[in-house]
């Protein structure tokens, strides 16, 4: 019971925001229409149940005129039922896509807000495969919440509607055993109730493991798909290392979890299906067994017997809602649990910088310098990594940061960018300053080359002529005529070309502070020198901070600093002032 209550509370928390959103009136209106149609369909079922009695009595009495009339009544009722069912499906699907559209936008907004997606990865959070949660899980949640919710409402309304009918029929067709009428008020209702309770209890006992099995199946499927994508995106490195056999074994190992869990689902579903199918088949004959003695004793007519069986079936079906929908409920609960975990993970990653120790990013009022004050950068597990105090990076300065591999240079850049919350201290950033980080392997979205270069700006922010000039300047004139060509540019271009393209992006955006994390490491030294001269000429007011290991980079910077080991920490310290005029 506590699990059911917790699941319903989670469903309410996930579902309610849509019906309070800017699309609330459309959502509420469509939901009300779907519910109203469902109630109308139940009303038609009640009329059809009454029709059974009249129709079969006319058949028994060989009443031709009554038979013809009832055929006409049935055509009207059936036509109304078909029309209502069609429009209910249409409005239901309309509501589904509007709700899914809003929920997807909501989750994307939360996930891609202020580097939340990155912090979730750093924490190694349990919310695996966010892509699946935003696509498949959201779709399934919306679809099954509506299907199961409307189904439950229909079951409740049907139950109350037909219980009254069945109670009256119990009095009209008393339980007849060995020639004796037993006066048991509403015995048909009690028979349906006992039958449904028995079926529900056994169904839950047999099918309860399906909840966890479905949860694990979705996780294994998503993990297998994610690793297939990883192979596709790293196919060149795998081919160069002749790693196909190793990858095949890894993928088959992961797929083994999919297969193994699926066998467990098959076994459990076989037992559940065997019971629920038997239960449904027995429900067809059970009301006839109860009413047959009264019929053969002449207490009721054929129409009354068929009407009783129909009403009993409706009551039994309503009471057995959880039996017939159990597998869907198990899948739905697994989806609810996954979306709940996703929301909790987003909330945890969002709140992390405000809980306990965290690196504070503060505006540097009236200053044009980036200042590091009592800064201590830590790893996610709390291990201290880098420390810096009373350290500044001045406007238009060019700073080279060196240090051994693993000393925390890139992590320091992430902290300055505001995406690394682990640690304490303060980083002061001049107000309205525009920072750009260029890593060793820049990111380019799949699509037109023009969009990839200007990212994250919109395609119309820069004119095509400006983009072509930037490409020519960084040594990529052949790409200047391919601006509208679609492509996966991280795969189509060499790493050196990608680094040149990243610098073209910097030339277009003209940031106030440009951080280059080995952003030219794949270029030869003459090309690297040429690009640093280009940055000096085209971005004279931009502060450039570089991470690099080549000694030739010193000539293009006005100040050299290093991360020096001090016990278990690396301390940021000044090293020297380069003498070359290249830096000036």
KOLTI-524643 format. One record per residue (C-alpha): x, y, z. Coordinates in steps of 0.02 Angstrom, whole numbers, plus 50000, padded with zeros to 5 digits. Layout:
XYZ/...
# end
This chain:
500005000050000/501425011950041/502215008149871/500575012049783/500365028149880/502155033349841/501925029249655/500325039449645/501175054049733/502595053349607/501385052649462/500495067949530/502135077449547/502645073249368/500945075849287/500235090949379/501425104449312/500765102149135/498975105349187/499575121349274/500685126949129/500395139448990/499535125348893/498385121149038/496735126248957/497035115548803/497625101148911/496175102449032/494925104248891/495555088948798/495605078748958/493825083949002/493235079248827/494075062048837/493285058849008/491575064748950/491645053048800/492165038648914/490655041849025/489555042248870/490255025448815/489845018048985/488065024848968/487925016348798/488525000048877/487105001449004/485855004148862/486564989248767/486404978648924/484554982948934/484414979748747/485034961748774/483514957748881/482254964248755/483144957248601/483344939448665/481584939148737/480914943948564/481954929848491/481284917448618/479494923248584/479774923448394/479174941648389/479674947948216/479134966048238/480044967548405/481584959248328/481644971848184/481414986548303/482824980848416/483974978548267/483674996948226/484005001848407/485634992048403/486195000848243/485925017748326/486845012648485/488275004548388/488465019648273/488555031348422/489825019948507/490935019348351/490875038148326/491265041748508/492685028948511/493485036548356/493445054248425/494015048548596/495555040648517/495875056248413/495715068248562/496725056448672/498155056348546/498035075248529/498185077048717/499645064648719/500695074448594/500355091248678/500775084148849/502305075148785/502885090848694/502755101148853/503565087948964/504995085248841/505345103948832/505255104749022/506505090649047/507675097148912/507625114248994/508035107049165/509365094949100/510265107848992/510185122049117/511805128949189/512845113349152/511675102249253/511925088149126/513805089249155/513675088949345/512535073749335/513925064549243/515255070249366/514265063249511/514085046449426/512235048149460/511015033649452/510005042649317/510805032749176/510435036348992/509505053049002/509185051548815/508045036648846/507155045048991/506765060548887/506205050748734/505485033548773/505065035748956/504155052348932/503165045048785/502705029448884/502275039349041/501065050848949/500275036848847/500045024448990/499535037449119/498085042549008/497655024648958/497705017749135/496905033249211/495435033249090/495315014349107/495215015549296/493895029249287/492895018649165/493035003649281/492395013649430/490925021349335/490515004549255/490554996149424/489315008149503/488195007949349/488074989049332/488074984549516/486354992549528/485764982649376/486554966449438/485814968649612/484074970149537/484354955049425/484904945049578/483174947649651/482314943749485/483334927749462/483614920849639/484934907749670/484064891149634/484864875249704/484004858149705/482314865749675/482474878149818/482624897049798/483934904349914/483584922449958/485324930149956/485154948849917/486334953649774/487134936449765/487724939849587/488634955549647/489464945949787/489944932149666/490774944749550/491664952949697/492354936549766/492874931249590/493784947849560/494654948149730/495264930449702/495914934849528/496734951149583/497644943149729/498334928949624/498804940749482/499804951849600/500654936849679/501164930049509/501574946449422/502364957749554/504164953549502/503774961049330/503964978749401/505814976849438/506094965949285/505384979349170/506414992749256/508004982649229/507524978449049/507374996849004/509055000349086/509934986048997/509174990748828/509705008948848/511465004048904/511674992448754/511055005948634/512215018948713/513735007748687/513245004648506/513245023448480/514955024548564/515645011848441/514925021448294/515645038048353/517365030648388/517455018948238/519095026148174/520045023148336/519295005648351/519815001548172/521575008348199/521784997648354/521014982448270/519774982548414/518264975048325/518404958448415/518554966748585/517084978148547/516024963648486/516374954248647/515974969548753/514354972748659/513814954648666/514194954448852/513044969348877/511744961748762/511834946248869/511034956149010/509624960948891/509344942848842/509484935949018/508264948449090/507084945648943/507054926948981/506564931249159/505164942449092/504604928648974/504494915949114/503534927449229/502394933649087/502004915649037/501364911949211/500404928249220/499634925949047/499144907949085/498194913649239/497404929449170/496844920749009/496084906449109/495284919049225/494524928749079/493874912848995/493084906649156/492244923549178/491254920549017/490384904949081/490334908749268/488744919849265/487824907049159/488234893649287/487514904749424/485904908949331/485604892749234/484624884149376/483404898849384/483224898949194/482864880449181/481674881849327/480714894749226/481084909049344/481824920249206/481774921349017/483244919648898/483384938648883/483534940349071/484864926949076/485904935248938/485674952449019/486244945249185/487784937449104/488184954049018/487974964149179/488984951349277/490354952349146/490384971349157/490494971049348/491794957349347/492814966549214/492744982749314/493254973849474/494624964649380/495394980449305/497054977249392/497064959249330/496854963849146/498034978949155/499344971349270/500754970049143/500434987849083/500424993549264/502084984949295/502874993749144/502085010249195/502755009249373/504495005749305/504375021149193/503745031749338/505225025949443/506445030549304/505715047949279/505695050449467/507535045749475/507905057649330/507025072149418/507915068349581/509585067849491/509255084549406/508745092249573/510295085349658/511455091949521/510585108849522/510665110749711/512455104349728/513295121549712/512185128549850/512375114149971/513865114050088/515555118250013/515555124749835/516565136249726/515725153249719/515695162949555/515545181449601/515445197049491/517005207649501/516225224849519/517255238849441/518665227149391/519245219949225/520235205849306/519785187749344/520255184749525/520515168249618/520335170449806/520685156149927/520185144049790/520285125449824/519725114149682/519285096349730/518855080349641/517035074149653/517565062049791/518215076749896/520085074349863/520975091549853/521755094649682/522215112949647/522385128249757/522615146549711/522505162349816/522615180749774/522905176249591/522305187849452/522195187349263/522205204949193/521285212149044/522135209148875/523435198348961/524125182448883/524465168949011/525235151748983/524805138449112/525955123449123/526125108649239/526265089749237/524865079249165/523495076049293/523935091349396/522205099149370/522485112149234/520905107749137/519905106049298/520465123649348/519775130049182/518125121149216/518025129449386/518315146649308/516955142649180/515765139349325/515365121149285/516455112949419/515645115249590/516765103749691/517855113949810/517755130749895/518375148449878/517885162449760/518155165949576/517795184149530/517275187049348/517075204649278/515245208949252/514545205449077/516205197449028/516075184548888/517115168848916/517485155548787/518295138748821/519115129248678/519615111448727/520825100248635/519375091848546/518045105148509/516215100948492/515235103748331/513375099648319/512825088348177/512085099048038/512605112847917/514425118247933/513835136247955/512865131448111/514335121348179/515545135948164/514455149348245/513865137748386/513145141748513/512495157248423/511085156548296/511495154248113/510975172148068/512065180848197/513545181148078/513505184547892/514145171147772/515545182947718/516165184547897/516165165547918/517115162947755/518415175847803/518675167047970/518895150247884/520175157247764/521095165947905/521325149648005/521915140047851/520305131247798/519885139647631/519195123247558/517805123447688/517275141147644/516185134647501/515355121047605/514425131747732/512705124247694/513325106247685/512625094647819/513855083547909/514505075548068/516005087248073/516845079348223/516975063448120/517285071047948/518725082547995/520435078248065/520795084048242/521955097548174/520565103948060/519355103648206/520555114148309/520715126848168/518815127248156/518715130448343/519865145348325/518775151748182/517335151248305/518355161848427/518755174548291/516895176548256/516295177748436/517735189048495/517595184148680/518325194948818/519235179848890/519795165248782/520395149348870/521355137348758/521535120048836/522865112648721/521755119248581/523205118848454/524085103148515/523705093248355/524495106348242/526305107448193/527335121148276/527375133048125/525485131848104/525245134248291/526345149748288/525395156848139/523715154648228/524345162748389/524925177748286/523205178148206/522375178648377/523515192748431/523075202848275/521205199348266/520835199048453/521985212448527/520815216048673/520475197948717/521305190148868/522035173348815/522445159748941/523255144148867/523655126848932/525115119248838/526655108548853/527705115248708/529085127348755/528775136748592/527125143248665/528065154148789/528475166448650/526635170648625/526185174348807/526605188748921/526595178449080/526965160349121/526215151549273/526335133549328/525455121249439/526805115649561/526595100749676/526535105149860/526205089249958/524555081949895/524065098149808/524565107749654/524795126449685/524615139549549/526195150149549/527025162749434/528565156549343/529325169549227/529035183849107/529465178648927/530745189448842/530165186848663/529285201048574/528075188548496/527015190048652/526815208748632/
# end
